[in-house]
Amino acid sequence: MDRILVAVDLETTGYEAETEEIIEIGAIRLTVSPDGSVMLGERFLTFADPGRPLTPPILRLTGIRDDELRNAPSSQEAVALFVNFAFRDGSPCFVGHNVGFDVSFLERVARPLVGSRWTAGQGPLAQTTPTPLIPYRSPSRTCSRPMARSR
């Protein structure tokens, strides 16, 4: 039986999930077959308007500019879109580098929106190593390569 994973990465206005806001959500659905091959699936990407200007350290860290966020959905709207993507086939296993950080932000915003449908904190999380590798399947062979970006 295939296993569905959702690799997720957030950019935020800071480091505290209770007081900071999400400014970008990126995710990809991964299908892992019983033989271990991984197929990349549907992608999700959206900016989110935090309702305030970004601080210089966050501008430098993320490369995201305030003008890119002006017409973006609110954090609540962006998370609602993400929940529809991630939970389409049931409660997902989230994977990513420092994924607990990302899920803490998602949980705070998603719980009031979707209530009991949000069970990510109770489900499995898979943390990447300090030098993350993501397997992928090419047409000719299965191999690994470094992830494009990590925190």
Secondary structure as a PSIPRED ss2 file (coil, helix, strand):
# PSIPRED VFORMAT (PSIPRED V4.0)

   1 M C   1.000  0.000  0.000
   2 D C   1.000  0.000  0.000
   3 R E   0.000  0.000  1.000
   4 I E   0.000  0.000  1.000
   5 L E   0.000  0.000  1.000
   6 V E   0.000  0.000  1.000
   7 A E   0.000  0.000  1.000
   8 V E   0.000  0.000  1.000
   9 D E   0.000  0.000  1.000
  10 L E   0.000  0.000  1.000
  11 E E   0.000  0.000  1.000
  12 T E   0.000  0.000  1.000
  13 T C   1.000  0.000  0.000
  14 G C   1.000  0.000  0.000
  15 Y C   1.000  0.000  0.000
  16 E C   1.000  0.000  0.000
  17 A C   1.000  0.000  0.000
  18 E C   1.000  0.000  0.000
  19 T C   1.000  0.000  0.000
  20 E C   1.000  0.000  0.000
  21 E C   1.000  0.000  0.000
  22 I E   0.000  0.000  1.000
  23 I E   0.000  0.000  1.000
  24 E E   0.000  0.000  1.000
  25 I E   0.000  0.000  1.000
  26 G E   0.000  0.000  1.000
  27 A E   0.000  0.000  1.000
  28 I E   0.000  0.000  1.000
  29 R E   0.000  0.000  1.000
  30 L E   0.000  0.000  1.000
  31 T E   0.000  0.000  1.000
  32 V E   0.000  0.000  1.000
  33 S C   1.000  0.000  0.000
  34 P C   1.000  0.000  0.000
  35 D C   1.000  0.000  0.000
  36 G C   1.000  0.000  0.000
  37 S C   1.000  0.000  0.000
  38 V E   0.000  0.000  1.000
  39 M E   0.000  0.000  1.000
  40 L E   0.000  0.000  1.000
  41 G E   0.000  0.000  1.000
  42 E E   0.000  0.000  1.000
  43 R E   0.000  0.000  1.000
  44 F E   0.000  0.000  1.000
  45 L E   0.000  0.000  1.000
  46 T E   0.000  0.000  1.000
  47 F E   0.000  0.000  1.000
  48 A C   1.000  0.000  0.000
  49 D E   0.000  0.000  1.000
  50 P C   1.000  0.000  0.000
  51 G C   1.000  0.000  0.000
  52 R C   1.000  0.000  0.000
  53 P C   1.000  0.000  0.000
  54 L C   1.000  0.000  0.000
  55 T C   1.000  0.000  0.000
  56 P H   0.000  1.000  0.000
  57 P H   0.000  1.000  0.000
  58 I H   0.000  1.000  0.000
  59 L H   0.000  1.000  0.000
  60 R H   0.000  1.000  0.000
  61 L H   0.000  1.000  0.000
  62 T H   0.000  1.000  0.000
  63 G C   1.000  0.000  0.000
  64 I C   1.000  0.000  0.000
  65 R C   1.000  0.000  0.000
  66 D H   0.000  1.000  0.000
  67 D H   0.000  1.000  0.000
  68 E H   0.000  1.000  0.000
  69 L H   0.000  1.000  0.000
  70 R C   1.000  0.000  0.000
  71 N C   1.000  0.000  0.000
  72 A C   1.000  0.000  0.000
  73 P C   1.000  0.000  0.000
  74 S E   0.000  0.000  1.000
  75 S H   0.000  1.000  0.000
  76 Q H   0.000  1.000  0.000
  77 E H   0.000  1.000  0.000
  78 A H   0.000  1.000  0.000
  79 V H   0.000  1.000  0.000
  80 A H   0.000  1.000  0.000
  81 L H   0.000  1.000  0.000
  82 F H   0.000  1.000  0.000
  83 V H   0.000  1.000  0.000
  84 N H   0.000  1.000  0.000
  85 F H   0.000  1.000  0.000
  86 A H   0.000  1.000  0.000
  87 F C   1.000  0.000  0.000
  88 R C   1.000  0.000  0.000
  89 D C   1.000  0.000  0.000
  90 G C   1.000  0.000  0.000
  91 S C   1.000  0.000  0.000
  92 P C   1.000  0.000  0.000
  93 C E   0.000  0.000  1.000
  94 F E   0.000  0.000  1.000
  95 V E   0.000  0.000  1.000
  96 G E   0.000  0.000  1.000
  97 H C   1.000  0.000  0.000
  98 N C   1.000  0.000  0.000
  99 V H   0.000  1.000  0.000
 100 G H   0.000  1.000  0.000
 101 F H   0.000  1.000  0.000
 102 D H   0.000  1.000  0.000
 103 V H   0.000  1.000  0.000
 104 S H   0.000  1.000  0.000
 105 F H   0.000  1.000  0.000
 106 L H   0.000  1.000  0.000
 107 E H   0.000  1.000  0.000
 108 R H   0.000  1.000  0.000
 109 V H   0.000  1.000  0.000
 110 A H   0.000  1.000  0.000
 111 R H   0.000  1.000  0.000
 112 P H   0.000  1.000  0.000
 113 L H   0.000  1.000  0.000
 114 V H   0.000  1.000  0.000
 115 G H   0.000  1.000  0.000
 116 S H   0.000  1.000  0.000
 117 R H   0.000  1.000  0.000
 118 W C   1.000  0.000  0.000
 119 T C   1.000  0.000  0.000
 120 A H   0.000  1.000  0.000
 121 G H   0.000  1.000  0.000
 122 Q H   0.000  1.000  0.000
 123 G C   1.000  0.000  0.000
 124 P C   1.000  0.000  0.000
 125 L E   0.000  0.000  1.000
 126 A E   0.000  0.000  1.000
 127 Q E   0.000  0.000  1.000
 128 T C   1.000  0.000  0.000
 129 T C   1.000  0.000  0.000
 130 P C   1.000  0.000  0.000
 131 T C   1.000  0.000  0.000
 132 P C   1.000  0.000  0.000
 133 L E   0.000  0.000  1.000
 134 I E   0.000  0.000  1.000
 135 P E   0.000  0.000  1.000
 136 Y E   0.000  0.000  1.000
 137 R E   0.000  0.000  1.000
 138 S C   1.000  0.000  0.000
 139 P C   1.000  0.000  0.000
 140 S C   1.000  0.000  0.000
 141 R C   1.000  0.000  0.000
 142 T E   0.000  0.000  1.000
 143 C E   0.000  0.000  1.000
 144 S E   0.000  0.000  1.000
 145 R E   0.000  0.000  1.000
 146 P E   0.000  0.000  1.000
 147 M C   1.000  0.000  0.000
 148 A C   1.000  0.000  0.000
 149 R C   1.000  0.000  0.000
 150 S C   1.000  0.000  0.000
 151 R C   1.000  0.000  0.000
